[in-house]
Amino acid sequence: MTAPLPALPPLREVIARHGLTASKALGQNFLFDEQLLDRIAAIPGSLRSEQVLEVGPGPGGLTRALLRAGAHVTAIEMDRRCLPALAELGEAFPGQLRVIEGDAMKVDPGITGPFHVVANLPYNVGTALFIGWLAGEAWPPAWRSLTLMFQEEVARRIVAEPDTGAYGRLAVLAQWRARPRLALKVHRSAFTPPPKVMSAIVHVVPGDAPEGVSMRTLERVTEAAFGQRRKMLRQSLKGVPGALDALTTLGIDPQRRAETLSIEEFCAIARVIG
């Protein structure tokens, strides 16, 4: 028989009691809508007894939803003002929450075994963290899925298709061996304080990695190609050793621009160079 969930005070009450306000410097925006938070926690599927990494939990709104879903959560938080509120959650869900104080860009979460990442990412480090999770040479990765809140513009860049304005380096790095989808749009009014832009949640699962393609080489090629995206490939890729020869080998017209290349073509270039 499943134990009843603990009765928790409203999030607004917790934040008021601890004197918390969202820090602009840390890219914080708090979510209070418990139904919305439960919907976000449900995106990866059942999390009962699953390991979950959460970055930037703040006062613990999404953390509550993950704990209610039965997850074992490792939360990395660098704002020590939020630690007492998170400690209260740990007491309410014994054995389910481990909080690490520190910078998620530098801290090893120390999770053994497969895990999911579910996070309302701080806007100022979200993209860097995302690329970090995508970037390991070992594949499949230790994470089973990524469920991440971004500014909607960034989310659209992650799932963009070739020959669209949003298509760029981020789309290639996200899609060449993983499967991202736009899972949920979140209106700016859902946050306190409301950000200036709309948000969206991207859900990503690992896919099959093309053989013979190095992430490091692909990063180098896409950085050069999209760093000068209005220029032809013969110009933008000339600083990447072997890239122009690869275009010839593959029969790719050097007068094309980066946004016209498919992800498969970028992988082919990286494979030839590698």
Salt bridges, closest charged atoms under 4 A:
GLU34 OE2 - ARG64 NH1 3.04
GLU34 OE1 - ARG68 NH2 2.82
ASP38 OD1 - ARG68 NH2 2.87
GLU50 OE1 - HIS116 NE2 3.29
GLU50 OE1 - ARG144 NH1 2.70
ASP79 OD2 - ARG81 NH2 2.73
GLU88 OE2 - ARG17 NH1 2.86
GLU88 OE2 - HIS18 NE2 2.97
GLU101 OE2 - ARG80 NH2 2.84
GLU152 OE2 - ARG156 NH2 2.96
GLU219 OE2 - ARG169 NH2 3.66
GLU259 OE2 - ARG230 NH1 2.79
GLU265 OE2 - ARG256 NH1 3.00
